[in-house]
């Protein structure tokens, strides 16, 4: 499923126009992104949590040349599924 499919399904289920649903989905993504950029977690009870994780710097290799390169530390977004979501996927 992609964003377009999600918007269509929500629109069909709620009776709202695709434009309205699209605006809501875009705003939700924007809010989650802004919160993560400031280092905050976004917790959706029953669904899961979006968080920012620190990745340590490390030594890597260029796959073409085999030359060692330093990969600097960075931050990356992560999602942790909540218990209700995990149970639903497991069929409980």
Protein Blocks (a to p, Z undefined) as FASTA:
>chain_A
ZZklmmmmmmmmnopafklmmmmmmmmmmmmmmmmmnopacddehiaccddddddddddd
dfklopacdddddddddddddfklmmmmnoZZ
